[in-house]
Amino acid sequence: MMADVKPRVLVVDDELGVRRALQRGLTAEGMDVVVAGDGPSALRIAMTGTFDVILLDIMLPGLSGYRVLERLRHEGVRTPVLLVSAKDGEIDQADGLDLGADGYLVKPFSFVVLVAQVRAVLRRGAEDGGRRLRLGQLVIDRGAREVSFAGAPVALSPREFAVLDALAGRAGAVVTKDELLRAVWGDEQAATRNAVEVYVGYLRRKLDAAGAGGIVRTVRGHVYLASTTEIDAALDPAGAPPR
């Protein structure tokens, strides 16, 4: 079982003050919060990272919240989305729900109500059961935030899990540090490429200790997770870690 498992929330709003306020508030409520300030960034982060809830403003630069939601659903991303907007018309709300939103909050909203809606979505997700990704001997339970290799649990921090999950979604493909930065940290100003290197190092050491050495690799400064075939090859036919 992973320690300190926190729900992951992506907050998307073009107003810096709103992003910071929601990040502080939701973090204080025990959530792991990633932020984005425009439509294209929100789409990239939501497509490459794993979140329990997305708070998505409608009026965004580059790509509206409606279009972000539409693209996510078209690509098969089923992460619950709560639309947030100053538009309070019935048609606006109906359009968002028809596109696949799970809720609609009208600005200005009560933070207490926002948290209640987020927690309601989290409860529904827990009832629906977790999503499990299997890559050879590596199993990632996205609902429970648990990882195992060859049947043995691998204890990861929430951030380490997010890095692994972002890589697992593109197993066998090279992921740049900037792509990992956006997927895991979003628009957090304190995050740097050095943070990516540090957490990739943490993740690699824990996987190595679990007998999964070489699964997370680097290529000319970029990072990638081995393909399913390569992950299977990390164990010998008897199921024991390679010497």
N, C-alpha and C positions, 0 to 999 in steps of 0.2 A: 504494500500500500504506500502510495506517495504521501509525503508529509506536506502539510499546509496547502492542500489542494484548494484552489480558488477558481470561481467562475471567471471566464475571460469575456470581456466586453469590449467591442469596438465602438468608440464614440466618434461620429462624423459630424462636424459643424464648421462652417467657414469663419465663425467668430472665435477669436483666440480666447477671449474672456469666458465664453460659454464652455469651450473645450476644457480649459483649466479648471473651472468650477465643477464641472461634471466629473472630471478625472479625480479631483480631490475628494469630492463627495462619495463617489462610488468606491474609491480605494478605501475610504474610511468605513464603508459598509462591507469590507472584506472581499472586494473583487479585484481582479487583475485587469487593468484598463489600458488599452491602446487607443491612440487618437489619430485622426486624419482631418485635414482641413479643406479638401477639395474632392470632386467626384472621381477623377482618374486615380488618385492615390487610394481612395476608399475602395475602389474596385480591385486594384492590385493587392492591397492588404487582405481584403476579404477572400480573394481567390486563392491566396497562397498560405494564409494562416487559418487556424481553427479557433472559432469563437462560439460561445454559448448564446450570445445575444449581440445584435448590431443595433445601435441607436443611430438612425440615419436621418439627417436633415434633408429637406426636399430642395431648398434653394441653395445650390452649391455651384461654385465656379468650375468650368470645364466639362461637367457632366452632372445633370440634375439627379437628385435622389431617386426620382421615378426611374430614370434610365439605368442607374446603378442597380436598383432592385430588379429591374427587368432583365438585365444582363446576368445577374447572379442566378436568377431562377432559370433562365435559358441554359446556363452552363451546368445546371444540376446542383447548385449550392443551396442547401435547404436550411441554412442557419436562420433561426428566427430573427425577424427584422421588425423593430418598432420605429415607424416613421414619426418624425418630429417636424412641425411646421407652424408658422403663424397663420397659414390658410385654414380657416375653420368651416369652410363650406361643405355641404353634404357631398357634392360631386367630387371635391378634392379627396375627401376621406374614402369615398367609394372607389375612386380610381386607384388609390394606394392599396386598398384591400384586394381589389380585383387583380392587381399585379403580383400579389403574393405576400403582402405585408401581414404581420401577425398582430398588429395594433397600431393605433394612431394617437399621438399626443399633440395637443394644440398649445403653442406658445402664447403667453407665458404659462408655464405649468408648475404645479407644486412638486418639489423634489421628493416629498413623501410619497406622492402618487406615482411618480416615475419609478422609484425604488420598488414600490408594490407591484407595478406592472412587470418590471424586470424579474422580480422573484417569482411571479406567477408563470412567466415564460420558462424560467429555470425549472420550476416544479413540473411543468408539462414535459419538458425535455427529459427529466429524470424518469418520469412515468413511461415515456416512449422507449426507454432503454438506450444504452450507449451505442455509438458507432465504432466498429472494430475494423482496423486495417491490418491485413496480414501480408507480410513481405518475407516469404520463406520462413525462417525460424524466428523472425522478428514480428511480434504482435503488438500493435498500438491500439489500446482501447480508448477512443476519443471521448467517450461518455464518462468513464471512471477516471480518466487521466492516468492510466496505468500502462506500463510497458513490461514486456517479458521477452526473453531470448532463450530459445530451446527449453521453454517451460519454466525457466527461473525468472523471478521478478527482478526488474532493474529500477531502483529508486531514483527518481529524477525530481529536481525542483520544478515549479511551474514554468520558469523561463527556459530551462533545459528541455522540458517536454515540448514547449512551443517551437524551439529550434528544430528538434527532431521531427515534429509533425510537419513543419514547413518543408523540410527536406524530403520527407516520406511522400508528400503529395506529388513530388516530381522525381521519384526514385530513378536513378540511372542518368539523370540529366544534371548538367552543371548549373548551380545557383550562385549568383554573384553575391558579394557581401552586402551590396546596396539592396538587393532583393530581399535578403534575409533581414536586413535592418528594417525595411518597410513592413515585412510580414509579421515580425515579432515585436518590434518597438514602435511602429507607426511613426507619428510625428513627435515623439518624445525628444525634446531638444537636448537632453543630457546624453542621449544615446549616440555612440560613434561606432565606426568600423572596428575600433579596438574592443568594444563591448562584444561585437560579434565573434571576434577571435577568442576572447576570453571564454565565452559560453560554449563555443564549438569545442574548445579545449576541455572544458569541464565534461561535456557530453561524451567526447571521445574517450576520456579516461574511464568514465563509468561503464561505457560499453565494452572497453577493453577488459576491465576487471570482471565483467560478466561473461567473458569468453567470446565476445563479438568484435574482436580486434579487426581493424581495417574496414569496417562498414562505413564509417564516415571518413571521407577522403578529401584531399585538397589537390587542385590542379591549377598551377600558376596563380596561386592566390585566391582562386575560387573554391567553392565547397560543393560536394555532392554526396548523396547517399547511394551506396552500391545498389545495383539492380537485384531483383529477386534471385536470379541464378547465382550471383556473386554472394548473396547473403546465405543461400543454401550451402554454398561451398565453404563457408566459414566453419562448418562442422564436418568432421569426418563421417563416414558411413555408420560408424558405431554410435554417433551422437555425442561424442566427446569433443571438447574444444581442442583445436589444433595445438600442438606443442611448439 
